[in-house]
Amino acid sequence: MSDSIGDNMNFVPLAVPFFLLLILIELCWGWLKGNNTYRVNDSINSLSMGLLSTVTKFVFLNIGLLVFSSIEHNHAVWSFDMASLGHWLLGILLYDCLYYWYHRISHERQFFWASHVVHHQSEDYNLSTALRQTSTSFLTTWVFYVPCFFLGMPIYMYVSIATAHLIYQFWVHTQHIPKLWFLEWFMVTPSNHRVHHAQNPEYIDKNYGGLLIIWDRLFGTFKEEDEQIEPIYGIRSPLSSWNPIWANVHVFVGMARDAWRTRVWQDKFRILWSRTGWRPADVAARYPAPKSDLASFEKYNPALGSLAHGSIVAQYILLAVFHLWSAGQAGQLSLPLLWMIVVAQAYILLVIGAVLDGKLYARPLEYSRLLILAGMLYGSFVGGLVGLSWLYYGSSYLVLSAGLVWICLRSEQSRETTNSMTKAI
């Protein structure tokens, strides 16, 4: 099977406009009810993680698709009939059960958690959190679905079920929908998924189901939401950063650092397959990892002025337009151009993160972005990789993007100066 078949049955791109509309509706509903669950910095970061996850697929090899195709054609012991409703239902049950084990192991084993952690870093819980996806799933996720292809599931059926399954999970990321009576017994609902995203000791590592909660009930990982225990969202060792690259690699980096530091050779290898949170005893004693004090928990929320927030939102909208255009062109572009697009989008996300974090290096990072991307664009034009239209539109994007970053940085500088003068008086 070719990539085109998988693409044709991928329902997610069709759902994206509805995702964004529902996010806007939830935001408005929260304001009207006096229970807004959104912050600009957290929401922009979640959307940035989703965008980065999508754009990296332009250049990273789809290992899973190659393995699936080989197994389907050469090693299948049975065959699903796509004309049979019963086979479709069986396929959904099989996929959902495998998803449960993928999701559970992604919480319980450190290497898989290093990839999955991205989805749990948000300290808010709203529909934008659903779009907070990892960029390293190509390393881990596909392994768990190999049984589908040994049983002869066509890739066409697999992609249909997998993307519909993912779309279903979007709506459960909300605080505005209460318990849903009898559905709580067998379906994944907003209530039992709120438990899954909480870091409270009573809730942590529970409710792994994607579509059906029956797997959690069957395998002993179900926990009902308790109205007396309000969920505290996020991860126990808080990221405290809006840097999207660091968000994707910080656990991997921590594992590598611990492996280097430990004096016990067995522990250098044990780290890779250890339970999540395990560290070599000698390293843990010398370099203790901080944990959130849930009794006095405060969300990571660096101060930023309203004009800066507005500029960041406008910057993200501009980037989203660029991203949607590049996604539509991806299949027709050469690998060097695809890498240039990935670098361009990742670079502005880094700048956005640095600005939201209030980092002193945000300004030089922006200067380096403009210099490097302008050089890449001009070099591609001179080298014949792109035509005059690319040079025109690319330059226009850089100018608009630079203007928005300048407004943001300038407004923050003025606000800080005013605050300093006020304190001095």
C-alpha positions in Angstrom: 0.0 0.0 0.0 1.2 3.5 -0.7 1.3 6.6 1.4 -1.5 8.0 -0.8 -4.0 5.4 0.5 -3.2 6.2 4.1 -3.5 9.9 3.3 -6.9 9.4 1.6 -8.4 7.8 4.7 -6.8 10.2 7.2 -9.8 12.1 8.5 -7.8 14.5 10.8 -7.2 17.2 8.2 -10.9 17.4 7.5 -11.6 17.7 11.2 -9.1 20.5 12.0 -11.5 23.4 11.1 -14.1 21.9 13.4 -11.4 21.6 16.1 -10.6 25.3 15.9 -14.3 26.2 15.8 -15.0 24.2 18.9 -12.0 25.7 20.7 -13.5 29.2 20.0 -16.9 28.1 21.2 -15.5 26.6 24.4 -13.5 29.8 25.0 -16.6 32.0 24.5 -18.7 29.6 26.7 -16.1 29.8 29.5 -16.2 33.6 29.4 -19.9 33.8 29.5 -20.1 31.4 32.4 -17.3 33.0 34.3 -15.2 29.9 34.1 -12.6 30.5 31.4 -10.2 27.6 31.2 -7.8 29.2 28.7 -4.6 31.2 29.0 -2.9 32.7 26.0 0.5 31.3 26.8 -0.6 27.8 27.5 -3.0 27.6 24.6 -0.5 29.0 22.1 2.0 26.5 23.4 -0.4 23.6 23.0 -1.2 24.7 19.5 2.5 25.1 18.7 3.2 21.5 19.9 0.4 20.3 17.5 1.8 22.3 14.6 5.4 21.1 15.3 4.1 17.5 15.4 2.5 17.9 12.0 5.3 19.7 10.3 8.0 17.3 11.4 6.1 14.5 9.6 7.2 16.3 6.3 10.7 15.0 6.7 10.7 12.1 9.2 10.4 8.6 7.7 7.1 6.9 8.5 8.8 3.7 9.8 5.5 2.3 10.9 3.9 2.4 7.5 6.8 0.5 6.0 6.7 -2.2 8.6 2.9 -2.4 8.4 2.9 -2.8 4.6 5.6 -5.5 4.7 3.7 -7.5 7.4 0.3 -7.1 5.7 1.7 -8.4 2.4 4.1 -11.1 3.6 3.1 -12.3 7.1 -0.6 -11.9 7.7 -2.2 -15.0 9.2 -5.8 -13.9 8.5 -7.6 -11.2 6.5 -10.1 -8.6 7.4 -13.0 -8.1 5.0 -13.6 -4.4 4.5 -17.1 -5.1 3.2 -18.1 -6.7 6.5 -19.5 -4.5 9.2 -18.6 -7.2 11.7 -15.0 -7.0 10.7 -15.0 -3.2 11.0 -16.4 -3.5 14.6 -13.8 -6.2 15.4 -11.1 -3.9 14.0 -12.3 -1.0 16.2 -12.2 -3.3 19.3 -8.8 -4.6 18.4 -7.3 -1.1 17.8 -8.9 0.3 21.0 -7.5 -2.5 23.1 -4.0 -2.1 21.6 -4.3 1.7 22.2 -5.0 1.0 25.8 -1.8 -0.9 26.2 0.2 1.6 24.1 -1.2 4.4 26.3 -0.6 2.5 29.6 3.0 1.5 28.8 3.6 5.1 27.6 3.0 6.1 31.2 4.6 3.2 32.9 7.9 2.9 31.0 10.4 5.7 30.9 11.4 5.6 27.2 7.8 5.6 26.0 6.9 8.3 28.5 9.7 10.5 27.1 7.7 10.7 23.9 4.2 10.8 25.4 4.9 13.4 28.1 4.3 16.3 25.7 0.5 15.6 25.8 0.5 15.9 29.6 2.6 19.0 30.2 -0.2 21.5 30.0 -1.4 22.8 33.4 -4.7 23.8 31.9 -7.3 21.4 30.6 -9.3 22.5 27.5 -9.9 21.5 23.9 -6.5 23.0 22.9 -4.8 20.5 25.1 -6.1 17.7 22.8 -3.9 19.2 20.0 -0.8 19.1 22.1 0.9 16.2 20.4 4.5 14.8 20.4 6.9 15.1 17.5 8.7 11.8 18.4 5.8 9.4 18.0 7.6 7.8 15.0 10.0 6.3 17.4 7.5 4.5 19.7 3.8 4.5 18.8 3.7 2.2 15.7 5.3 -0.8 17.6 2.0 -1.4 19.5 -0.1 -1.8 16.4 1.9 -4.5 14.7 -0.7 -7.2 15.7 -3.3 -5.5 13.5 -1.3 -6.4 10.4 -0.3 -9.9 11.4 -4.1 -10.4 11.6 -4.4 -9.0 8.1 -6.0 -5.6 8.7 -5.6 -3.5 5.5 -3.8 -0.2 5.9 -6.9 1.5 4.5 -9.0 0.2 7.4 -6.2 0.8 9.9 -5.8 4.5 9.0 -9.6 5.0 8.9 -10.0 3.5 12.4 -6.9 5.2 13.9 -7.8 8.7 12.7 -11.4 8.4 13.7 -10.3 7.2 17.1 -8.0 10.2 17.5 -10.8 12.6 16.5 -13.1 11.0 19.1 -10.6 11.9 21.8 -10.7 15.6 21.0 -14.0 16.3 22.7 -13.1 14.7 26.0 -10.5 17.4 26.8 -12.9 19.8 28.5 -13.9 20.9 32.0 -17.4 22.1 30.9 -19.1 18.7 30.4 -20.1 16.9 33.6 -20.5 13.2 34.1 -22.7 11.6 31.4 -24.7 9.0 33.4 -24.6 5.5 31.9 -22.0 6.4 29.3 -19.4 6.6 32.2 -19.6 2.9 32.5 -18.2 1.9 29.1 -17.2 5.0 27.1 -14.2 7.4 27.6 -15.9 10.7 28.7 -14.6 14.1 29.7 -15.1 13.2 33.4 -12.9 10.1 33.3 -10.4 11.6 31.0 -10.0 14.6 33.4 -8.8 12.0 35.9 -6.2 10.8 33.4 -4.7 14.2 33.0 -4.5 15.0 36.7 -1.4 14.7 38.7 -3.2 14.2 42.1 -1.9 11.1 43.9 -5.5 9.8 43.8 -5.8 10.2 40.0 -2.3 9.7 38.6 -1.8 6.9 36.0 -5.5 6.0 35.7 -8.0 5.8 32.8 -5.9 5.0 29.8 -8.7 4.1 27.4 -9.2 6.0 24.1 -12.7 5.1 23.1 -13.9 2.5 25.6 -13.2 2.7 29.4 -14.0 -1.0 29.7 -10.3 -1.9 29.3 -9.5 0.2 32.5 -12.3 -1.5 34.4 -11.1 -4.9 33.2 -7.3 -4.4 33.9 -7.7 -2.5 37.2 -6.7 1.1 36.1 -10.1 2.8 36.3 -10.7 5.7 38.7 -13.9 7.6 38.9 -13.7 11.4 39.1 -14.4 12.5 42.7 -16.3 15.7 43.1 -14.4 16.3 46.4 -11.0 16.1 44.7 -10.4 18.8 42.1 -7.9 17.7 39.4 -4.6 19.5 39.3 -3.4 19.2 35.7 0.2 18.9 34.5 3.2 16.6 35.3 4.8 16.0 38.7 8.2 17.5 37.6 6.9 20.7 35.9 8.4 21.7 32.6 8.2 25.4 33.5 9.0 26.4 29.9 7.1 27.3 26.7 10.0 26.0 24.5 8.4 23.5 22.1 11.7 21.7 21.3 12.7 21.3 25.0 9.1 20.0 25.7 9.7 17.2 23.2 13.2 16.2 24.4 13.5 17.0 28.1 12.8 13.5 29.4 15.2 12.0 26.8 17.9 14.5 27.8 17.3 13.7 31.5 17.7 9.9 30.8 20.9 10.5 28.9 22.2 12.8 31.7 21.5 10.2 34.3 23.1 7.4 32.3 26.2 9.5 32.0 26.3 10.5 35.7 25.7 7.1 37.3 28.7 5.0 38.3 26.8 1.7 38.1 27.2 0.3 34.7 24.0 -1.8 34.8 22.0 1.3 35.6 23.3 3.0 32.5 21.3 0.5 30.4 18.5 0.0 32.9 17.4 3.6 32.5 16.2 2.9 29.0 13.6 0.3 30.0 13.0 1.4 33.6 9.7 2.4 35.1 8.8 6.0 34.6 10.4 8.2 37.3 13.1 5.6 38.2 16.6 7.0 38.5 19.9 5.4 39.6 20.2 5.7 43.4 23.6 7.4 43.2 22.4 10.0 40.7 19.1 10.6 42.6 21.1 11.3 45.8 23.5 13.8 44.2 21.0 15.4 41.8 17.5 15.3 43.3 14.6 16.1 40.9 12.1 18.7 42.1 8.5 17.8 42.3 5.4 20.0 42.5 4.0 20.8 45.9 0.4 20.1 45.1 -0.7 21.6 48.4 0.4 25.1 47.1 0.5 24.4 43.4 0.8 27.4 41.1 0.7 27.3 37.3 3.7 28.4 35.3 2.6 31.8 34.1 5.3 34.4 33.3 3.7 37.9 33.1 3.2 39.4 29.6 1.4 42.5 28.6 -1.9 42.5 26.5 -0.2 44.0 23.5 2.5 41.3 23.5 -0.2 38.6 23.9 -2.0 40.1 20.9 1.1 40.1 18.8 1.8 36.5 19.7 -1.7 35.5 18.7 -1.3 37.4 15.4 2.1 35.7 14.9 0.6 32.3 15.4 -2.3 33.0 13.0 0.3 34.1 10.4 2.3 30.9 11.0 -0.8 28.8 10.8 -1.5 30.2 7.3 2.1 29.4 6.3 1.7 25.9 7.7 -1.6 25.1 6.0 -0.1 26.3 2.7 3.0 24.2 3.1 1.0 21.1 4.2 -0.9 21.4 0.9 2.3 21.6 -1.1 4.4 19.0 0.8 3.8 16.2 -1.6 5.2 18.3 -4.5 8.3 19.7 -2.9 11.9 18.5 -2.8 13.4 17.3 0.4 15.7 20.3 0.8 12.7 22.6 0.5 10.7 20.6 3.0 13.6 20.8 5.4 13.7 24.6 4.9 9.9 24.8 5.7 10.4 22.7 8.8 13.3 24.8 10.0 11.3 28.0 9.3 8.3 26.9 11.3 10.3 25.4 14.2 12.4 28.6 14.4 9.5 30.9 14.9 8.0 28.5 17.4 11.2 28.8 19.4 11.1 32.5 19.3 7.4 32.5 20.4 8.4 30.2 23.3 11.3 32.5 24.3 9.1 35.6 24.3 6.4 33.9 26.3 9.0 32.7 28.8 10.4 36.3 29.0 13.9 35.1 28.1 16.7 37.6 27.6 17.8 35.7 24.6 14.5 36.2 22.7 15.9 39.2 20.8 19.2 37.7 19.6 17.3 34.5 18.8 14.9 36.5 16.6 17.9 38.2 14.9 19.5 34.8 14.2 16.1 33.5 12.8 15.8 36.4 10.4 19.4 36.1 9.3 19.4 32.4 8.8 16.0 32.1 7.1 16.8 35.1 4.8 20.0 33.4 3.8 18.3 30.1 3.2 15.6 31.7 1.1 18.1 33.8 -1.0 20.4 30.8 -1.4 17.6 28.6 -2.6 16.6 31.2 -5.2 20.2 31.7 -6.4 20.6 27.9 -6.5 17.5 27.4 -8.6 15.5 25.5 -6.0 12.8 28.1 -5.9 11.5 30.7 -8.3 10.8 34.5 -7.9 7.4 33.9 -6.4 8.9 32.0 -3.5 11.4 34.8 -3.0 8.6 37.4 -3.0 6.2 35.6 -0.7 9.0 34.3 1.6 10.4 37.7 2.1 6.9 39.1 2.7 6.3 36.5 5.4 9.6 37.3 7.1 8.9 41.0 7.1 5.4 40.6 8.6 6.7 38.0 11.1 9.6 40.2 12.2 7.3 43.2 12.6 5.0 41.2 15.0 8.0 40.0 17.0 9.3 43.6 17.2 6.0 44.9 18.4 5.9 42.2 21.1 9.5 42.8 22.3 9.1 46.6 22.2 5.9 46.6 24.1 7.4 44.3 26.8 10.5 46.6 27.0 8.2 49.6 27.5 6.1 47.8 30.1 9.1 46.8 32.1 10.5 50.3 32.0 7.2 51.7 33.2 7.0 49.2 36.0 10.5 50.0 37.1 9.8 53.7 37.2 6.6 53.1 39.1 8.4 51.0 41.7 11.2 53.7 42.0 8.5 56.4 42.7 
